[in-house]
Amino acid sequence: MAPPPPASMPLGQRLMHLAQTLQFGWFVGHLTLLFCSLRYGLSYIFFKPYSRWARFSYRTAFVAAAATYGIVVYKAYRARARAGGRQQPGALALLGDENVQYLLMALVWLFSYQVPLALLPFTVYSVFHVATYTRANLIPTIQPPQQSPGASPGGRPTTKFSPLADTIGRFVKEYYDASMTLVASLEIFLWFRVLFSALIFTKGSWILLAVYTVFVRARYSQSSFVQGAVGQGIARVDAFVANQNIPPAARQAWDTVKRLGRQATDATDLNRYAGSQGPGMKKAQ
């Protein structure tokens, strides 16, 4: 993330300098996603999820999501192109980039039927991205850090940051892991929601299920939070079927599901294929 403009510039010039960066467009995209998610959430709470404004808010949120992840992917591509000597990643390695995955899923949700739960993972990410940008760029631009003399003669000066920036920093540090665990749980629960739509033959749901299954599989291979959420879910079902009141047939069925799941996970591990395709991919932003 680029540093804020120099404090020596007038406030108007600092804001103009900030607004002209591609990173500011990324910030505006995440902010738009938050506002649209809130607007759609209100419509959903008041049982109007298919009203004109609700549909507009839902689609605009995913347009903003696609724009933000598109900016990150473009910046990564431009950085590799400027480096010159670094080889561009192959197709499999590119698809292994979490930002590319979220870009593609944002486009999928944009053109699919409405699934309100699909907005929540993007919304949680946007909360932290907006908070981080506000702390690192927006607040220092409006209120530059103040230099204060050292406590003793000849001591090094200290930098005093905005109390609001410190509060935001503590919030991000304290709740980041818990929020990423929440995102992982939401993404897994969303898979069951899409599966349910497929079982009742909602139009386009089987194609959506196939695409989203690939996405969840990729997330499982890359995210320790998703792995942890899956592990916790399996442990809970194990504890449930271990109850003596559960028929043996149910326990056998669960063992079969776990065995098939492990086989499918091993068979779809693309790391062996993507390992030599190019440089490592960045975390979702």
Summary of the structure (lengths in Angstrom):
residues: 285
radius of gyration: 22.8
end to end distance: 10.8
largest distance: 79.1
contacts: 792
relative contact order: 0.12
helix: 73%
strand: 2%
